[in-house]
């Protein structure tokens, strides 16, 4: 594992320390790693959403589409 040093103003350092204590993280590093993981997940989700939004629609999501979807869901839950 690589080490990274960061500088924070006192107010941010106090906030981080409070979050570590309140959320029961083992260390400041654990808290920062969790923040980075969450940001990475958000970034990946954003990329997927943008790719989906930019792709061509395979099925038109109209009233009939949702009726069929509800019917399939009912059949699955009844089965």
N, C-alpha and C positions, 0 to 999 in steps of 0.2 A: 504494500500500500504506500502511496506517495503522500508526502506531507505538503500542506499548503498553508501559508500564514496570511491572515487578513488583518487589516486595521479597521477598527470601528470607533465611531464617536462614543463617548460615555453613555449617552442615552440609548443607543442601539445595543451596546454591550449589556446594559442593565436589562433591556427587554429580552435579549437572548437568555441571559441567566435566569430571568423570571420564567420564561417558557420552559427551559430545561427542568426547573424545579416543579413547576405546575403540572407539566405533562409527563413528569417522571422519566425523562430521558437519562441515560447513564452518563452522558457527557455532552458538552457543547458540540463536539464533532458529530455525535450521533444525530443531534437536532439538525445541524446543517446538512448532513447527508440526506436526511429525510426530506428537507426542503428541496434539495437538488433533484432527488428522485421524483417528487411530485411535479416539479417544473418540467422534467423530462417527459413524464406521462402526459402532462397537458400539451406539451409541444407535439408529441406523437399523435395524440388525439386530434389536435388542430390540423396536422398534416393529413390525417385520414379523412377528416370532415371536408377539407378543401379539395382533396382528390375526388371524393364522392360528389361534391357539389359541382365539380368541373366535368364529371363524366356524363355520358349520354344516358338518359333514362331508358331502362329496359322495359319497364312496365309503367303505365300511367297510373298514378295513385289517385284515382277518382272514387266516387261513391261505390261503384261496383267492386272495385279492388278491395275496399275496406269491408264491404259485405262478405265477400269471399274469405277474407282473412278472419273475420269474426266467426264464420261458419267452420273454418278449419280449426280454429281454437276451441270451439264448442265440441266438435267431434273428438278432438284430442283429449279434452278434459272428461268427456263422457266414457271414453274407451278404456 
